[in-house]
Amino acid sequence: MKFFLICILIGIISIDANTFTTVSHRTKNVFALLIIDVQYCFINGSLALSNSPAQHNGADVIPSINHLIQTVPFDVITYSLDWHPVNHISFIDNLHDRREYLADERHQTSKVFDKVTYTGPKHETEQVLWPTHCVENTKEAQLHDDLIHLPESPSVIYIRKGTDPDIDSYSAFADNNRNHTTPLHKKLQSQNVTHVFVAGLALDYCVGSTAVDAALFNYKTYVIEDACRGVDQQSINARYTQFLDYGIEVVHSNEVMDIMDDINNTCF
């Protein structure tokens, strides 16, 4: 009887971290697939992973993700998109226009992939400088056509992030300073989600940040390794270490169905 109650109570928490709130009581397992930023700009556009230090091919994730959508009975599927205004803080092309907020004037000669610290205009924030990418309403900001797109519904969620020009948002849950959240957590709560599987681009940035925030919101979190690609092997390795710290499990796509079956069979 005690074991049964423990299973029923999985997910009841209290989070002590900035904007994070308590996940409500749950009585069944509800599984979500979070598909992160499988957009043209990261595959063959201005920030194609093939041009980054790890030289990964972002398109490699599409067959694995499509197979998951077609074969695994997820209760909820979410698609996130980087969706930046043209004056976004992350664009190196905007560095000159924001020079008054640079903490160190030497950063005025910074290069792509360098980090700078901005003291404003809204927040002090550390920022990686990227090429202009995923500008809202452009072709390269769209999800790749080869990725299966399901029509939006309560169980199929689309999240546009990075829409504030003055703060970046790697995570599909919140901005990088965790000052503001996207609607994702509330939408997952409305569907009583308990477990999330994260896939997409890029593992060391937006996938990793989304997974960590999911864990902070007390979703049991998995990263599907073969359905992700990254920017830099050093930062990819650092993410794997961070996943261990947050109890995030790294799995293969062919394990997902068995994991879900085992969870259901254990608790019910």
Solvent accessible surface area in square Angstrom, and as a share of the most:
residue,aa,sasa,rsa
1,M,172,0.77
2,K,168,0.71
3,F,127,0.53
4,F,98,0.41
5,L,79,0.39
6,I,110,0.56
7,C,10,0.06
8,I,37,0.19
9,L,93,0.46
10,I,83,0.42
11,G,11,0.11
12,I,66,0.34
13,I,37,0.19
14,S,100,0.65
15,I,29,0.15
16,D,149,0.77
17,A,27,0.21
18,N,121,0.62
19,T,47,0.27
20,F,10,0.04
21,T,76,0.44
22,T,73,0.42
23,V,1,0.01
24,S,58,0.37
25,H,136,0.60
26,R,14,0.05
27,T,102,0.59
28,K,118,0.50
29,N,16,0.08
30,V,9,0.05
31,F,6,0.03
32,A,0,0.00
33,L,0,0.00
34,L,0,0.00
35,I,0,0.00
36,I,0,0.00
37,D,0,0.00
38,V,0,0.00
39,Q,0,0.00
40,Y,27,0.10
41,C,0,0.00
42,F,18,0.07
43,I,16,0.08
44,N,107,0.55
45,G,23,0.22
46,S,54,0.35
47,L,19,0.09
48,A,6,0.05
49,L,3,0.01
50,S,54,0.35
51,N,119,0.61
52,S,6,0.04
53,P,79,0.50
54,A,24,0.19
55,Q,137,0.61
56,H,49,0.22
57,N,73,0.37
58,G,0,0.00
59,A,33,0.26
60,D,60,0.31
61,V,0,0.00
62,I,8,0.04
63,P,90,0.56
64,S,25,0.16
65,I,0,0.00
66,N,24,0.12
67,H,108,0.48
68,L,1,0.01
69,I,24,0.12
70,Q,132,0.59
71,T,63,0.37
72,V,12,0.07
73,P,89,0.56
74,F,24,0.10
75,D,62,0.32
76,V,2,0.01
77,I,14,0.07
78,T,0,0.00
79,Y,0,0.00
80,S,0,0.00
81,L,8,0.04
82,D,7,0.03
83,W,32,0.11
84,H,0,0.00
85,P,17,0.11
86,V,106,0.61
87,N,77,0.39
88,H,0,0.00
89,I,0,0.00
90,S,0,0.00
91,F,1,0.00
92,I,37,0.19
93,D,105,0.55
94,N,19,0.10
95,L,12,0.06
96,H,119,0.53
97,D,104,0.54
98,R,20,0.07
99,R,111,0.40
100,E,135,0.61
101,Y,61,0.23
102,L,16,0.08
103,A,61,0.48
104,D,39,0.20
105,E,134,0.60
106,R,189,0.69
107,H,49,0.22
108,Q,79,0.35
109,T,117,0.68
110,S,20,0.13
111,K,137,0.58
112,V,52,0.30
113,F,83,0.35
114,D,45,0.23
115,K,116,0.49
116,V,2,0.01
117,T,37,0.22
118,Y,0,0.00
119,T,69,0.40
120,G,5,0.05
121,P,65,0.41
122,K,116,0.49
123,H,39,0.18
124,E,117,0.53
125,T,6,0.04
126,E,106,0.47
127,Q,3,0.01
128,V,10,0.06
129,L,0,0.00
130,W,12,0.04
131,P,32,0.20
132,T,42,0.24
133,H,6,0.03
134,C,0,0.00
135,V,27,0.16
136,E,63,0.28
137,N,126,0.65
138,T,51,0.30
139,K,113,0.48
140,E,42,0.19
141,A,0,0.00
142,Q,79,0.35
143,L,10,0.05
144,H,22,0.10
145,D,97,0.50
146,D,94,0.49
147,L,2,0.01
148,I,46,0.23
149,H,82,0.37
150,L,53,0.26
151,P,111,0.70
152,E,117,0.52
153,S,48,0.31
154,P,104,0.65
155,S,41,0.26
156,V,16,0.09
157,I,6,0.03
158,Y,43,0.16
159,I,3,0.02
160,R,120,0.44
161,K,3,0.01
162,G,5,0.05
163,T,70,0.41
164,D,40,0.21
165,P,37,0.23
166,D,17,0.09
167,I,5,0.02
168,D,5,0.02
169,S,6,0.04
170,Y,32,0.12
171,S,5,0.03
172,A,0,0.00
173,F,0,0.00
174,A,0,0.00
175,D,12,0.06
176,N,53,0.27
177,N,47,0.24
178,R,67,0.24
179,N,59,0.30
180,H,115,0.51
181,T,63,0.37
182,T,24,0.14
183,P,72,0.45
184,L,0,0.00
185,H,9,0.04
186,K,154,0.65
187,K,82,0.35
188,L,0,0.00
189,Q,46,0.20
190,S,77,0.50
191,Q,53,0.24
192,N,80,0.41
193,V,0,0.00
194,T,8,0.05
195,H,8,0.04
196,V,0,0.00
197,F,0,0.00
198,V,0,0.00
199,A,0,0.00
200,G,0,0.00
201,L,1,0.01
202,A,9,0.07
203,L,6,0.03
204,D,6,0.03
205,Y,43,0.16
206,C,10,0.06
207,V,0,0.00
208,G,0,0.00
209,S,19,0.12
210,T,0,0.00
211,A,0,0.00
212,V,4,0.02
213,D,3,0.02
214,A,0,0.00
215,A,21,0.16
216,L,37,0.18
217,F,2,0.01
218,N,44,0.22
219,Y,5,0.02
220,K,67,0.28
221,T,3,0.02
222,Y,9,0.04
223,V,0,0.00
224,I,0,0.00
225,E,80,0.36
226,D,32,0.17
227,A,0,0.00
228,C,4,0.02
229,R,59,0.22
230,G,0,0.00
231,V,12,0.07
232,D,40,0.21
233,Q,92,0.41
234,Q,146,0.65
235,S,32,0.21
236,I,8,0.04
237,N,76,0.39
238,A,64,0.49
239,R,34,0.12
240,Y,56,0.21
241,T,82,0.48
242,Q,55,0.24
243,F,1,0.00
244,L,143,0.71
245,D,112,0.58
246,Y,85,0.32
247,G,46,0.45
248,I,7,0.03
249,E,79,0.36
250,V,57,0.33
251,V,13,0.07
252,H,78,0.35
253,S,19,0.12
254,N,114,0.59
255,E,75,0.33
256,V,0,0.00
257,M,70,0.31
258,D,91,0.47
259,I,33,0.17
260,M,8,0.03
261,D,64,0.33
262,D,88,0.46
263,I,28,0.14
264,N,58,0.30
265,N,115,0.59
266,T,75,0.44
267,C,9,0.06
268,F,117,0.49
